[in-house]
């Protein structure tokens, strides 16, 4: 079974990503995806594969603010 290709997005640690009214910054990116940490509490982190992140970009609550 072939997996469809996903364009990888490169995030800078200073960029801000808004997902469902929560502001994140990129803590880590690797071949699997992104690990985002909340701006208001960096101890809270959430991981997304590149495919999941690509799907989030199409949601109405997504916002990208490059710094």
C-alpha positions as CSV (number, residue, x, y, z in Angstrom):
1,X,0.0,0.0,0.0
2,X,1.4,3.3,-1.1
3,X,1.1,6.3,1.2
4,X,0.3,9.6,-0.5
5,X,3.1,12.2,-0.4
6,X,2.8,15.1,2.0
7,X,4.6,18.4,1.7
8,X,6.6,19.0,4.8
9,X,6.3,22.4,6.4
10,X,9.4,23.9,8.0
11,X,8.6,25.9,11.1
12,X,10.9,28.3,12.9
13,X,10.8,28.1,16.7
14,X,9.7,31.8,16.7
15,X,6.7,31.2,14.5
16,X,3.3,31.1,16.1
17,X,0.7,28.5,15.1
18,X,-2.9,28.8,16.2
19,X,-4.9,25.6,16.4
20,X,-8.5,25.7,17.8
21,X,-7.8,29.0,19.7
22,X,-4.5,27.7,21.2
23,X,-1.2,29.3,20.4
24,X,1.8,27.1,19.8
25,X,5.4,27.4,18.8
26,X,7.5,24.6,17.3
27,X,9.7,22.8,19.8
28,X,11.0,20.2,17.4
29,X,10.6,19.0,13.8
30,X,11.9,15.7,12.5
31,X,11.1,13.3,9.6
32,X,7.9,12.1,11.4
33,X,6.4,15.5,12.1
34,X,6.3,18.4,14.5
35,X,6.3,18.7,18.3
36,X,4.5,21.9,19.3
37,X,4.5,23.5,22.7
38,X,1.9,25.9,24.0
39,X,2.9,29.5,24.2
40,X,1.1,30.0,27.5
41,X,2.6,26.9,29.1
42,X,5.6,25.3,27.3
43,X,5.3,22.2,29.5
44,X,2.3,21.2,27.5
45,X,3.3,19.7,24.2
46,X,1.4,18.1,21.3
47,X,2.8,16.1,18.4
48,X,1.5,16.0,14.9
49,X,2.7,14.0,11.9
50,X,3.3,15.9,8.7
51,X,0.0,14.5,7.3
52,X,-1.9,15.6,10.4
53,X,-0.3,19.1,10.3
54,X,-1.2,19.4,6.6
55,X,-4.8,18.6,7.4
56,X,-4.9,21.1,10.2
57,X,-3.9,23.9,7.8
58,X,-7.3,23.5,6.0
59,X,-9.3,23.9,9.2
60,X,-11.0,27.2,9.9
61,X,-9.3,27.5,13.3
62,X,-5.8,27.3,11.9
63,X,-3.5,30.4,11.9
64,X,0.1,30.7,11.0
65,X,2.1,33.8,12.1
66,X,5.7,33.7,10.9
67,X,8.1,35.8,13.0
